[in-house]
Amino acid sequence: MPIITLTTDFGEKDHFVGAVKGAIYSELSDTKIVDISHSIPPFHSTEAAYIIQNAYKSFPPGTIHIIGIDSELNPENQHIAVKLDGHYFVCANNGIISMLASEINPEKIVEINIHDRIISNFPVLDVFVKVACHLARGGTLEVIGKPISEIKELVGIKPVINGENTQIIGNVIYIDNYGNVVSNITRSVFDDIGKGRPFKITARRAQFSKVHSQYSDAINFEVPKERREEDGKKLAIWNSSGYLELAIYKSNPSTVGSASSLFGLQFRDAVTINFAPLAP
């Protein structure tokens, strides 16, 4: 049974998600449809890229991922279908795939060219569904598009490293449901540049000199609970996706606050790591 996933900025109020699912079932009644997220902020390609990058790997090879973000066709926003890491991605050429392609080279990319057979201002429903169902039937990419070699790059997905290798300047790329702040600094980049040196992480008024592997690592459980520093404890952590994340232990954005609200951090704000100079 083929699997088709959906990642969109449609939300849950309107008819869009239901219409897309209905169109898929009308073409392939035995398809399995999985919702990854429909809560991406409108046109937020970076957040969509982060979510799909970290979700697709849990699906079996051959899964087809429809990404409905900023998908209106225009001369600067073509539609593409990509085979990467054994998976298929159907989306607009707006930079979303570039985050995935920064780690793994695409096996094949085509610019979709079936639009002359479809009249629509809802491309996810008509174009993307047609392409996804074609692939789910075992069809090839060449039938629905012409091969291309390059895709658009998202701006700001890679941190900047100074010439002396003493500083990494990253940015906030995602704020999760707990208000935790995810930067674009990966553990591999940190290890490669830092080489075990002491460091200080700065993000507005928050500073850290240690990065944990688990949220609870920041808590000293040997201290009696009534005297333990726990509520509001700030920490830096390598999250499950390998990105540097700034968090508040057991935060709740609607009650006690979160890293985003308490540190004053929003999308694209700077996260800087300064390392001690390299030994001569």
C-alpha positions as CSV (number, residue, x, y, z in Angstrom):
1,M,0.0,0.0,0.0
2,P,1.6,3.3,-1.1
3,I,2.0,6.1,1.6
4,I,1.4,9.7,0.8
5,T,2.2,12.3,3.5
6,L,0.9,15.9,3.7
7,T,2.7,18.9,5.1
8,T,0.9,22.2,4.5
9,D,0.1,25.6,5.9
10,F,-3.6,25.1,5.4
11,G,-4.6,24.9,9.1
12,E,-7.6,22.9,10.2
13,K,-10.5,25.4,9.7
14,D,-10.9,25.4,5.9
15,H,-11.8,22.7,3.4
16,F,-8.3,22.5,1.8
17,V,-6.9,19.4,3.7
18,G,-10.2,17.5,3.3
19,A,-10.3,18.3,-0.4
20,V,-6.8,17.1,-1.0
21,K,-7.4,13.9,0.9
22,G,-10.6,13.3,-1.1
23,A,-8.8,13.9,-4.4
24,I,-6.1,11.3,-3.5
25,Y,-8.7,8.7,-2.4
26,S,-10.6,9.4,-5.6
27,E,-7.5,8.5,-7.6
28,L,-6.2,5.7,-5.4
29,S,-8.7,4.3,-2.9
30,D,-6.1,2.0,-1.2
31,T,-3.6,4.8,-0.5
32,K,-2.5,5.4,3.1
33,I,-2.5,9.2,3.8
34,V,-0.5,10.5,6.8
35,D,-0.7,14.1,8.1
36,I,2.7,15.4,9.1
37,S,1.5,18.9,9.9
38,H,-1.0,21.5,8.7
39,S,0.0,24.1,11.3
40,I,3.0,25.6,9.4
41,P,2.7,29.4,9.6
42,P,1.6,30.7,6.2
43,F,4.4,30.7,3.6
44,H,7.0,29.7,6.2
45,S,9.3,27.7,4.0
46,T,12.1,27.3,6.6
47,E,9.8,25.9,9.2
48,A,8.3,23.5,6.7
49,A,11.8,22.4,5.6
50,Y,12.8,21.7,9.2
51,I,9.7,19.7,9.9
52,I,9.8,17.6,6.7
53,Q,13.5,17.0,7.1
54,N,13.0,15.5,10.5
55,A,9.8,13.6,9.7
56,Y,10.4,11.9,6.4
57,K,13.2,9.6,7.7
58,S,10.7,7.7,9.8
59,F,8.7,6.6,6.8
60,P,9.6,3.6,4.6
61,P,11.5,4.1,1.3
62,G,9.2,5.0,-1.6
63,T,6.9,7.2,0.5
64,I,5.6,10.3,-1.4
65,H,5.6,13.6,0.5
66,I,3.4,16.4,-0.7
67,I,4.5,19.8,0.6
68,G,1.8,22.5,0.2
69,I,3.7,25.6,1.2
70,D,3.9,28.7,-1.1
71,S,2.8,26.5,-4.0
72,E,1.2,28.9,-6.4
73,L,2.7,28.5,-9.8
74,N,4.4,31.6,-11.3
75,P,7.5,32.4,-13.3
76,E,9.7,32.5,-10.2
77,N,8.0,29.6,-8.3
78,Q,8.0,26.5,-10.5
79,H,6.8,23.0,-9.3
80,I,9.2,20.2,-8.8
81,A,9.3,16.5,-8.0
82,V,12.4,15.1,-6.3
83,K,13.7,11.7,-5.5
84,L,16.0,11.9,-2.5
85,D,17.1,9.3,0.0
86,G,14.7,6.8,-1.6
87,H,11.7,9.1,-1.0
88,Y,9.7,11.4,-3.3
89,F,8.9,15.0,-2.6
90,V,6.4,17.0,-4.6
91,C,6.4,20.8,-3.9
92,A,7.3,24.2,-5.2
93,N,10.8,25.1,-6.0
94,N,11.0,27.7,-3.2
95,G,14.0,26.4,-1.3
96,I,12.3,23.8,1.0
97,I,14.1,20.9,-0.5
98,S,17.5,22.7,-0.2
99,M,17.6,21.9,3.6
100,L,17.3,18.2,2.8
101,A,19.7,18.4,-0.1
102,S,22.3,20.0,2.1
103,E,22.8,16.6,3.7
104,I,21.9,14.2,0.9
105,N,22.3,14.8,-2.8
106,P,19.0,14.3,-4.7
107,E,18.9,11.2,-6.9
108,K,16.7,13.0,-9.5
109,I,14.9,16.3,-9.9
110,V,12.3,17.2,-12.5
111,E,10.4,20.4,-13.1
112,I,6.7,19.4,-13.4
113,N,5.3,20.2,-16.8
114,I,1.7,18.8,-16.8
115,H,0.1,22.1,-16.1
116,D,-1.2,22.5,-19.7
117,R,-3.6,19.6,-18.9
118,I,-4.9,21.2,-15.6
119,I,-6.6,24.5,-15.0
120,S,-6.5,25.4,-11.4
121,N,-5.6,28.0,-8.8
122,F,-5.2,25.2,-6.2
123,P,-2.1,23.4,-7.3
124,V,-1.8,21.1,-4.3
125,L,-5.2,19.7,-5.0
126,D,-4.8,19.3,-8.8
127,V,-1.1,19.2,-9.8
128,F,0.6,17.8,-6.7
129,V,-2.1,15.1,-6.1
130,K,-1.9,14.0,-9.8
131,V,1.9,13.7,-9.5
132,A,1.8,11.9,-6.2
133,C,-0.7,9.4,-7.4
134,H,1.3,8.8,-10.6
135,L,4.3,8.0,-8.5
136,A,2.2,5.9,-6.1
137,R,1.2,3.8,-9.1
138,G,4.9,3.2,-9.9
139,G,5.2,5.9,-12.5
140,T,8.5,7.6,-13.2
141,L,9.5,11.2,-12.8
142,E,10.4,11.7,-16.4
143,V,6.7,11.3,-17.4
144,I,5.6,14.3,-15.4
145,G,8.6,16.6,-15.8
146,K,11.8,17.6,-17.4
147,P,15.1,16.9,-15.6
148,I,16.8,19.9,-13.9
149,S,20.1,19.9,-11.9
150,E,19.7,22.8,-9.5
151,I,17.1,23.9,-7.0
152,K,16.6,27.2,-5.1
153,E,18.4,27.7,-1.8
154,L,16.7,28.8,1.4
155,V,18.4,31.9,2.8
156,G,19.9,31.6,6.3
157,I,19.8,27.8,6.8
158,K,23.6,27.6,7.2
159,P,25.4,29.2,10.1
160,V,28.3,31.6,9.4
161,I,31.8,30.7,10.7
162,N,34.5,33.3,11.1
163,G,38.0,32.9,9.5
164,E,39.7,32.1,12.8
165,N,37.2,29.3,13.6
166,T,36.5,30.9,17.0
167,Q,32.9,31.9,16.3
168,I,29.7,30.4,14.8
169,I,26.8,32.7,14.2
170,G,23.6,30.9,13.6
171,N,19.9,31.8,13.5
172,V,16.6,30.7,15.0
173,I,14.9,28.5,12.4
174,Y,12.1,27.0,14.4
175,I,10.1,27.4,17.6
176,D,8.3,24.2,18.7
177,N,5.1,23.7,20.6
178,Y,6.8,24.0,23.9
179,G,8.3,27.4,23.0
180,N,11.8,25.8,22.7
181,V,14.0,27.6,20.2
182,V,15.9,25.6,17.5
183,S,18.9,27.1,15.8
184,N,20.5,26.1,12.5
185,I,23.7,25.1,14.3
186,T,24.2,21.3,14.1
187,R,26.2,19.2,16.5
188,S,28.5,18.1,13.6
189,V,29.4,21.7,12.8
190,F,29.9,22.5,16.5
191,D,32.2,19.6,17.0
192,D,34.1,20.3,13.8
193,I,34.8,23.9,14.7
194,G,35.0,23.7,18.5
195,K,37.3,20.8,18.7
196,G,36.6,20.4,22.4
197,R,37.4,24.0,23.4
198,P,35.5,26.0,26.1
199,F,32.6,28.0,24.6
200,K,29.9,30.5,25.4
201,I,26.5,30.5,23.7
202,T,24.7,33.8,23.5
203,A,21.2,34.5,22.3
204,R,20.0,38.0,23.3
205,R,20.1,38.0,27.1
206,A,20.5,34.2,27.5
207,Q,23.9,32.7,27.9
208,F,25.1,29.0,28.2
209,S,28.4,27.3,28.6
210,K,27.2,23.7,28.4
211,V,25.1,21.7,26.0
212,H,23.1,18.8,27.3
213,S,22.0,15.6,25.6
214,Q,18.7,15.3,27.5
215,Y,16.4,17.9,29.0
216,S,16.6,16.3,32.5
217,D,20.5,16.4,32.4
218,A,20.1,20.0,33.5
219,I,18.5,18.9,36.8
220,N,20.5,17.7,39.8
221,F,18.3,14.9,41.1
222,E,20.6,14.4,44.1
223,V,19.2,17.6,45.6
224,P,15.9,17.1,47.5
225,K,13.0,18.2,45.3
226,E,12.0,21.0,47.5
227,R,15.4,22.6,47.2
228,R,16.0,21.7,43.6
229,E,16.4,24.3,40.8
230,E,13.9,22.9,38.3
231,D,11.0,25.3,37.4
232,G,12.3,27.8,34.9
233,K,15.6,26.1,34.6
234,K,17.2,27.3,31.3
235,L,19.3,24.9,29.2
236,A,20.9,24.3,25.9
237,I,20.5,20.8,24.3
238,W,21.3,18.9,21.2
239,N,17.8,17.9,20.2
240,S,16.7,14.7,18.6
241,S,17.4,16.1,15.2
242,G,21.0,17.1,16.1
243,Y,20.4,20.9,16.2
244,L,21.3,23.3,19.0
245,E,18.1,24.0,20.9
246,L,17.6,26.5,23.8
247,A,14.9,25.5,26.2
248,I,13.2,26.0,29.6
249,Y,12.8,22.7,31.5
250,K,9.2,21.6,31.4
251,S,8.1,24.9,29.9
252,N,4.5,25.8,29.0
253,P,4.1,28.9,26.8
254,S,0.6,29.6,28.1
255,T,1.5,29.5,31.8
256,V,5.1,29.7,33.0
257,G,6.6,30.9,29.8
258,S,9.1,29.4,27.4
259,A,12.5,29.9,25.9
260,S,11.1,32.0,23.1
261,S,9.1,34.3,25.4
262,L,11.6,34.5,28.3
263,F,14.7,34.9,26.2
264,G,12.9,37.2,23.7
265,L,13.8,35.0,20.7
266,Q,12.0,34.8,17.4
267,F,12.6,33.4,14.0
268,R,15.9,34.5,12.4
269,D,17.2,36.0,15.7
270,A,21.0,35.4,16.1
271,V,22.4,32.5,18.2
272,T,26.2,33.0,18.6
273,I,28.8,30.6,19.9
274,N,32.2,32.0,20.8
275,F,35.1,29.5,21.4
276,A,38.3,30.0,23.2
277,P,41.2,30.7,20.8
278,L,43.0,27.7,19.3
279,A,46.3,26.9,21.1
280,P,49.3,28.1,19.1
